[in-house]
Amino acid sequence: MNTVTKKELIDRIAEKTGEKRVAVKVVVQTFLDEIVEELEQGNRLEFRDFGVFETKNRAHRVAQNPKTLEKVQVPSKRTVKFKPGRMMKNKVSGD
């Protein structure tokens, strides 16, 4: 499995579309910034066939340090959840 960076994606998109790399970089970064901003406001983002991004509140809990077995308080927090869409699931699973 390889790691693909944002720079590599921008280069690929620029090559496929014939657009300048700088213009593609602005569009991609703006898109990502908008996703983060919407999630920050608590909004749900749905991209048909791709997937859904939404925030989820995780409750306060008590965990345990595996080395010392000491109880540790873990505060509640808000996290991002991604649920892949049907098309993505099918492509990734090879169906």
C-alpha positions as a Markdown table, in Angstrom:
| # | Residue | x | y | z |
|---|---|---|---|---|
| 1 | Met | 0.0 | 0.0 | 0.0 |
| 2 | Asn | 1.3 | 3.4 | -1.0 |
| 3 | Thr | 0.6 | 6.8 | 0.6 |
| 4 | Val | -0.6 | 9.4 | -1.9 |
| 5 | Thr | 0.0 | 13.1 | -0.9 |
| 6 | Lys | -2.1 | 16.1 | -1.6 |
| 7 | Lys | 0.8 | 17.3 | -3.9 |
| 8 | Glu | 0.6 | 14.1 | -5.9 |
| 9 | Leu | -3.1 | 14.4 | -6.3 |
| 10 | Ile | -2.8 | 18.0 | -7.4 |
| 11 | Asp | -0.2 | 17.0 | -10.0 |
| 12 | Arg | -2.4 | 14.2 | -11.4 |
| 13 | Ile | -5.5 | 16.4 | -11.6 |
| 14 | Ala | -3.5 | 19.2 | -13.3 |
| 15 | Glu | -2.2 | 16.7 | -15.8 |
| 16 | Lys | -5.6 | 15.1 | -16.5 |
| 17 | Thr | -7.4 | 18.5 | -16.8 |
| 18 | Gly | -4.7 | 20.5 | -18.6 |
| 19 | Glu | -5.1 | 23.2 | -15.9 |
| 20 | Lys | -2.1 | 24.9 | -14.3 |
| 21 | Arg | -0.9 | 23.2 | -11.1 |
| 22 | Val | -1.3 | 26.5 | -9.1 |
| 23 | Ala | -5.0 | 26.8 | -10.1 |
| 24 | Val | -5.7 | 23.2 | -9.2 |
| 25 | Lys | -3.9 | 23.6 | -5.9 |
| 26 | Val | -6.1 | 26.6 | -5.0 |
| 27 | Val | -9.3 | 24.7 | -5.9 |
| 28 | Val | -8.3 | 21.5 | -4.0 |
| 29 | Gln | -7.2 | 23.5 | -0.9 |
| 30 | Thr | -10.4 | 25.6 | -1.0 |
| 31 | Phe | -12.5 | 22.4 | -1.3 |
| 32 | Leu | -10.7 | 20.9 | 1.7 |
| 33 | Asp | -11.0 | 24.1 | 3.7 |
| 34 | Glu | -14.7 | 24.3 | 3.0 |
| 35 | Ile | -15.2 | 20.7 | 4.2 |
| 36 | Val | -13.4 | 21.5 | 7.5 |
| 37 | Glu | -15.4 | 24.7 | 8.0 |
| 38 | Glu | -18.7 | 22.9 | 7.5 |
| 39 | Leu | -17.7 | 20.1 | 9.9 |
| 40 | Glu | -16.6 | 22.7 | 12.4 |
| 41 | Gln | -20.1 | 24.2 | 12.3 |
| 42 | Gly | -21.5 | 20.8 | 12.9 |
| 43 | Asn | -22.9 | 20.3 | 9.4 |
| 44 | Arg | -23.1 | 17.0 | 7.6 |
| 45 | Leu | -21.5 | 16.8 | 4.1 |
| 46 | Glu | -23.0 | 14.2 | 1.7 |
| 47 | Phe | -21.3 | 13.4 | -1.6 |
| 48 | Arg | -23.5 | 11.0 | -3.6 |
| 49 | Asp | -21.8 | 7.6 | -4.3 |
| 50 | Phe | -18.6 | 8.9 | -2.5 |
| 51 | Gly | -19.6 | 9.1 | 1.1 |
| 52 | Val | -20.7 | 11.2 | 4.1 |
| 53 | Phe | -18.7 | 13.3 | 6.5 |
| 54 | Glu | -20.3 | 14.1 | 9.8 |
| 55 | Thr | -19.2 | 15.0 | 13.3 |
| 56 | Lys | -19.9 | 12.7 | 16.3 |
| 57 | Asn | -19.8 | 13.5 | 20.0 |
| 58 | Arg | -17.8 | 11.0 | 22.0 |
| 59 | Ala | -18.9 | 10.8 | 25.6 |
| 60 | His | -16.6 | 11.2 | 28.6 |
| 61 | Arg | -15.2 | 7.9 | 29.7 |
| 62 | Val | -12.7 | 6.2 | 32.1 |
| 63 | Ala | -9.9 | 4.4 | 30.4 |
| 64 | Gln | -6.9 | 2.4 | 31.8 |
| 65 | Asn | -3.2 | 2.9 | 31.3 |
| 66 | Pro | -2.0 | -0.5 | 30.0 |
| 67 | Lys | 1.4 | -0.2 | 31.6 |
| 68 | Thr | 0.4 | 1.0 | 35.1 |
| 69 | Leu | -3.2 | -0.2 | 35.1 |
| 70 | Glu | -4.1 | 3.3 | 36.5 |
| 71 | Lys | -7.5 | 4.7 | 35.7 |
| 72 | Val | -7.5 | 7.7 | 33.5 |
| 73 | Gln | -10.3 | 10.2 | 32.8 |
| 74 | Val | -10.8 | 10.8 | 29.1 |
| 75 | Pro | -12.9 | 13.9 | 28.4 |
| 76 | Ser | -15.7 | 14.1 | 25.9 |
| 77 | Lys | -14.8 | 15.3 | 22.5 |
| 78 | Arg | -16.2 | 15.8 | 19.0 |
| 79 | Thr | -14.7 | 13.7 | 16.2 |
| 80 | Val | -15.2 | 13.3 | 12.4 |
| 81 | Lys | -16.9 | 10.2 | 11.1 |
| 82 | Phe | -16.7 | 9.2 | 7.4 |
| 83 | Lys | -19.1 | 6.6 | 6.0 |
| 84 | Pro | -18.2 | 5.5 | 2.4 |
| 85 | Gly | -20.9 | 5.6 | -0.3 |
| 86 | Arg | -22.0 | 2.6 | -2.3 |
| 87 | Met | -19.8 | 3.3 | -5.3 |
| 88 | Met | -16.7 | 3.7 | -3.2 |
| 89 | Lys | -17.5 | 0.5 | -1.2 |
| 90 | Asn | -17.9 | -1.5 | -4.5 |
| 91 | Lys | -14.7 | -0.2 | -6.0 |
| 92 | Val | -12.6 | -0.7 | -2.9 |
| 93 | Ser | -14.0 | -4.2 | -2.3 |
| 94 | Gly | -13.5 | -5.1 | -6.0 |
| 95 | Asp | -17.2 | -5.8 | -6.7 |
